[in-house]
Amino acid sequence: MVSYYASSSEPAQIRGKTVYIQYSNRHEIVNNKSPGDTPGNVLLVTIEGVEPNDVTIETIHLVFSAFGFVHKIATFEKAAGFQALIQFTDAETASSARNALDGRSIPRYLLPDHVTSCYLRISYSAHTDLNIKFQSHRSRVLVKPGSQHTDVLSWPLSNFLNLLTTVPCIFKSHYSCSCLYV
């Protein structure tokens, strides 16, 4: 195959992308574990079928906090698509979230109407502690309740529901709300 494509006027292609073929200097194929196979406390989540603004940090937190406390979330765009890094307390919690959610979809009621499907592809990240330089709609550090500075996302669901019933809200859209403090 190498000699055929070396003398061919057309390059080798797989699924429409040009590939380069060459001989290897190795005598055997070795299957090393990639960072995505080694359990850790940080998950790399690729969210397929959505645009970056379709899934918020709040939605990601809601889905993943069902498995344990989420310390940090960072979202970004790469060639693979819209991705998020999610840091849990330990590898066991991250593993249970990965096992339960890999290949599954975010529930429709948490997504905008125009999103028809959205699938999660989850692997382990080589990171052990995410470095969030500033809070934004793309990255968030969540602090455990009871510490000096708490983020609304780190509250138990009952506290959040109490807040919604006691504080008047003006709904901007179907998916978010701005609260006015009196």
N, C-alpha and C positions, 0 to 999 in steps of 0.2 A: 504494500500500500504506500509506503514511504517513497519508493522509487517511482510509482505511477504518478503521484501528485507532484513530485519534484520535477518531472518532465512535462506535466500537463499545463496547458495555457489557462485553465480555470482552477481557482483555488478550492481546496476542500471546504465544504460547508456542512454545518449541522443546524437544522431549523433556521436556515437563512443567514446564519452568522458564519463568517470566515474563521476557520480554525487552522492552526499550524501543526503539522505532523513531523516528528523527528524521532530518531532512535534514542533510547534511554541508555545511560551508563550503568544502571543498576541491573543486578543479576536476578532479583526476585521482587515481587510486589509485596510491600509491607503495609498492612492496614493499621495506621496509627489513629488513636482517638483524636478527634478534633476538639477544640474548646466547647463546641456545642453538645458534645456527648458527656463531658465531665460535669457531674452535678455541682452546683454552686448556689449561692443565695441571690444571684442576679439573673433574671431572664431576659433574653432578647426576643421580642415579639414582633413579627411582621404581620401587619393588618392588611389583608388583601381585599380588593374590591372597593376601596374608599379613597377619597381625596384627603389630604392632610387636615383640613378643617372640619371634616365630617365626624371625627371621633375626638372628643375632648379628654383632657386629663381626668376630669371628674368621672367620665364614663369608664375609662380604663381603671381608675381606682375602684369604682363600684363593682366591676366584674372581678378584679383580682383580690380585693380585700375580703372576699368571702372565704378565702383560704388562710388568712392571717394578716398581721399588721404589715402594711406596705410603707416602707420608710421613705423611698424616693422614687420618682418617676421622671424620665426624660424622654421626650419624643423628638423625632428627626426624620428627614427624608434622605434616602440613599437610592442607589440603582435598584435595589430589591423592592423599593416602595416605601410606604409609610411605616415607620418602625418605632418601637418604644423599648426602653430599658426600664425594668421594674426591679427594685431592690427590696427583698424580704429580710426578716430577721435571721433566718437560717436556711440551709440547703434543703431541709426536710419540707419546710413550708413551700419553698419554690418548686420542689419536686412534685408535691401534691397538686399545686396549681397547674404545672405543666402537664401532668398526666391527665387531669380532668379537662383542660381547655384546649390542648393542641388539636388542631383540625376542626374545632367547633366554631360556631358563629356567635358574635355578640348579639344578644336578644334584640329583635326588631324594634321594640318600644324604646330602646335606648339610642336609636339611630335616627337621623333625619329621614323624612319621607322618601326622598329621591334615592336613597341607598337601598338597593334590592337584596344584596347579600354581602357579607363581610366575614372572612374566615381568618382565624388566628393560626399562624405557624410559629411554634415556640421552640426555642433551643436555649441552652445555658450560655451565658456570657462568660468571657474570661475575667470580667471585672468582679471585684468583691465589694467595692465601696464606690458608689457614683459620686462624682464631684460636681455638684450643682452650684454654679457661681451666682445665679440670681433666680428669683421666683418669677415665673411668667406663665403664659398660657401654654408654653412648650415644655417647661420643667418645673418641678415642685419638690420641696423637701417637706415631709409630713412629720410632725412632732407628736409624740405620744401625749394623750390627754393627761392633765395634771402638771405638765411642765409649764414653765413661765410663758412661753409663746406657743399657742396651739393653732393649728390650721383647722378650718371647718371640716376638711376631708378626714381628719384623724378622729373626729368625734364618733361615738357610737351612734347608730341609726336613730335611737330613741331621742338623743340630744338634738339631732338635726331636725327630727319631726316636731319636737317641742319648739324649736326656733321658728319653724315655718308657721306654727299655729299661734305664736305669741307676737311675732313681728310682722307688721303689714308689708306685703310684697306687691310690687308692680311687675307683671310678667312682660318681658320684652319679646319673648318668642315662646314657642311650645316647649323649648328645651332648656331655657335658662331663666333665672330670676334675679333681679337686683333688689336687695332689701333696704328699706329706709329705716334707720334707727331713730326712734323718737326720744 
